[in-house]
Amino acid sequence: MKLLVTGGAGFIGSHIVEGALEQGWEVAALDDLSNGRRENVPSSAQFFQVDIRDAAALEAAFAEFKPDVVSHQAAQASVAVSVREPVLDANINVIGGLNVLECARKHGVGRVLFASTGGAIYGEVPDGQKANPSWPALPQSPYATSKLAFERYLATYGIQFGLESTILRYANVYGPRQDPHGEAGVVAIFARRLLEHQSIRVYARKLEGDSGCVRDYVYVSDVVRANLAAARGELSIGTLNIGTGVATPTLEIAHQLERHLKVKGDLGYGPQRPGDVEYSVLDESDYVRLLGPLTSLEGGLEQTAQWFETHA
């Protein structure tokens, strides 16, 4: 098995690269290093420094490596950035994604795995409910819209060109190596700021000072497990939620990290942010049925806190 991971030097992508190498696969990571880090890629993986918007460079990488499967993780992943710069978001997530699909089609790739968003694509989930893949997609941000558009392109490429694909709709992924300096990834942002004794801010769900937006937080190893199973063709499902089904407000993340890091934070509150949904929790039943139990939030945050402590 030859696996190409776009965004392979990034947080999630580099974990997928590691997991595939452990399975004995031949792996290449492709990344423009705008957010990813070269040191995240193991030396045993081939590396291509390529922006997916650069069709010619992408074509050359595919021609050289000749992957059997592509795990497409490269993305503009910030809701806030997508609201500020929707054209940038579409250029990366739609046009860049189409470049990947064209290369996959031309070079005989057997399957494409796509890192979509469960945390944004369903829009507002009613309190106490869990979104499942049969729900209608109701994106409220350019980021979610671009992800949905690419899902539709995958379906079209399946019909027109016979390209097989699996859509993996991620909840809020967290874990070691997550970038604490971006605008997405509250666990990493809080962990780093707590360790540096800087203030942390909970953005409002409805009114400033509340416990913040409710999210479904999934540990990165569970994301890797789903990608590897999909790469092997073991998932009997076209679209899979990657989430735990556990509703957690932002304030709870702050308090759990304070406990794991043994730090009392300077906690503040902010207003609602443009594009944020208030409540997003995913139905985890298909994941559990196909792949087994997921990592608990307590366990995942403990491992994440230990990593940030040792990499402070």
N, C-alpha and C positions, 0 to 999 in steps of 0.2 A: 504494500500500500504506500502510495506517494501522496502526501497531504501538503497542500499549500495553505497557509494561514495568512490572510490579509489582515493588517493591523497586528501582525505577529510579535511586534516588540512592545505592544501596549499591555495594559493590565490583564484583561481577559485573554487576549490572544497569546501572550507569552505562557500563560498557564496551560492553554490548549497545546501549544508546541511541546512543552515539557511532558504533558500527559501522553501525547502521541509517541514521543521518543521512548518513553517507558514501555510502550506497547511494541516497540521494535520497528516502528514505521520509519520510512525515510521522509523527513520533514523539511520544508522551507518556510521561512517567515518573510513576509513582504510588508514593508512599512516605510513611510516617508520621514519618520522620526520627529514629526511636528509635536507629537505628544508621547509617543513610545520612546523607549530607551534601548540603545544597542546592547547594553549589558544585561538586559532582561532575556536576551536570546541565547540559549545554550550554544556552545561552540560546535556541538555535533549537528546542529541544524544549519542548512544553507540560508544565507541572508541576501535579500534584494532590497536596496534602498530605493523605493519607487513610490511615487504619488499615484494613486489609482486614477486621477484625472489625466495623467500622462499616458495616453493610449499606446503610443509607440514603445515606451519603456516597459509598460505592462505586458505588451505583446512579446517583447524580447525575453522577459522573465518566464512567461508561460512556455515559450519555445524551448528555452534552456532546461527548465525543470521537468516539464511534461507531467503535471499532477494528474492523479486519478480522481481525487476529491479536493474540493476547495471549501474551506471554512471561512466565510466572508464576515470578518469582524471589523474591518476598517470603516470608520464612520466619523461624522461630526455628531457628537453624542450629548451635547448640552442643549436642553430646552431653552434656557435663557439666551444662548448665542443664536439659536434658530429664530427666536422672536426678534432679536436685533438685526440679524442678517439672514433672512430667509433664502436669498439667492445663493449665498455661500453654502448654506445647508443643503440646498437642492443640487448644487454643483458636485458636492462630495457624495451625498447619499443616493442621489438618483443617477446623475451623469457618470460619476465615478463607478457606481455599482453596475451600470450598463456596460461600461468598459470591461469590467470583470466578467460579466455574462457573455459578452462577445468573444472574449478570449477563451472562456470555458467551452463555448460552442465550437469555435474553430479548432481547438486543440483536443477535442474528444474527451473532455472531463466527464466522468460518469455521474457525479452528483455534486450539487452545491448546497452547503449548509448556510443559513442566513441568520445572523444575529439581529432579530427584530426586537420590538419593545412591547412587552405586556404592560409595563408601568405607565405607558402613555397612549397606546393605540386604542384602548377601550373607552377613553374619556372618563367621565365621572362614574364610579361604581357606587351603587346605593349602599348606604351604611349597613354593615352586617352581611353583605353578599360578597361572592367571589366570582370574578369574571372568568368564563371559560371560552375556548376558541370558537364556539358556535355563536357567541354574542356578536352583534354588529359592531364594526369598528367606528368609533366616533372621535377621531383625533381633534385635539384642541390647540395644538401647536404645530408650527411648520416641521419640527423634528418628527413628530408622530405621523404627520401627513406624508413626509418623504419616506418613512419606513413602510407605510401602507402602500404607497405607490410602487415601491420595489417589490413588495409581496405580490402585487398584481402582475408586475413584469415577470416574476418567476413563474407564475401560472401560465402566462402567455408563452414563455420560452418552452414550457413543458408541452403545450399544445402544438406549437409551430415546429419545434426543433427536437422534441423528445428529451429535453434536459431534465433529469430528475432533481428534485430539491426537497429540503426539509426546512421548515420555518420554525425557529426557536424564539419564542416571545419571552424575553427576560423581564423579570421583576427588577428591583434595585439590587444590583450585584455589588458585593463588597468582599474584601479580603486583602491578603498581603499584596504589596506592590501597587495598590490603587493610588492614583495621583492625588496628593493632598493639596495641590496648588491650582487645580482647575475649578470650574464652576459646577461640576457634577460630582457626586460621590460624597455624601454627607458623612459617612463613617470615617473615611480617610481624612477629610477636612477637620472634623472634630478631634480625631485622635492626634493629629499633628499639632493642632492649636492647643489642645490640653497639655501635651507634653512640653510645649514651648511657653506655657503659662500665658497664652493669649486668650482674648475673649472669644466666645462662641455665640452664635446667634440662631435662634429658632424662628424661622419665617412662618407667618400666620397661616392657619388653615382658613379661618374666617376673619377673626379679629386679632389684632396685635396683642400678644400676651397669652394666647391660648397654647395648647400643647403641640401645635404644628400639624402639617399634613400627615395623613396616615398612609403608610407604605408597606409593601411586602418586601422584606429583605432576604436575599438568597446568597448563600456562601459560594465563592467562586469554584470550589471543587465540585459542587453539584452541577454547575454550568459545564465544566469540563467533561464530566461523566456523560451528560446528554450529547455533547458534540461528538465524543468518541463513539458512542452507540449509534448516532445518526451516520457518522462516517462509515461505520461497518455495515450500514443498511439494516440495523436491528430494530428500528422504531417503526411500528406498523401504524404510523399516523403522519399526516402531512404537516400539521401545525401543533406544536407542543408548548404549553406554558411552562416556564422554568421559574417557579415560585413556590413558596411554602404554605400559602393560605393563611398566614398569621398577620393580623393587622397590628402595626406598630407606629405610634406617633413619633415625630422627630424628638420630642423631649425625652422619651424613653430611651432612645439611642444615646442621647447625651448622658443620662444618668447611668446607664449600663457601662458606658466607656469610662466615666468617672470612677466607677467601682473597680473595673478591671485594671485601670491605669493607676489607681490609688491617688487620684488628683481631684481636688475640688475646683471646678471651673468657674470662670467669670462669665456667667450666663446672661445673655441679653435676648431681646425679642425684636423681630422685624415685621414689616407689613407683608401682605400677600405678594407673591412674585408673579409677573405676567407669564401665562402659559402653564402654570402649575395646576394640576388637578388636586382636589381636596382629599379624595379617598380612592386608593387603588390597591386592590388585593386580588390575587389570582387563584383560580381553582387549581389545586395541586394534584387532584386525584389521578389524572392520566400519568403524570410523572411517577407517582408512587407505584401505580400498577405496573408500569413498564420498567422502572429503574430502581425501585426500592425507596427506603426512607431518606428524607433530606436532613441536612445538618441543622440542629437547633440554633436559634439566634444566640442564645447564651454561649453555646460552644463555639460558634463561628466568631463572635465578637471577642471571646477570650483568646482564640488563636490569632486574630487580627491585631489585638492590642499587644500581644507578645511580640509580634513581628515589628510593629512600629516602635516598641520600646528598644529592641535590639538594633534598629536602623535609625535611631534618633540622631 
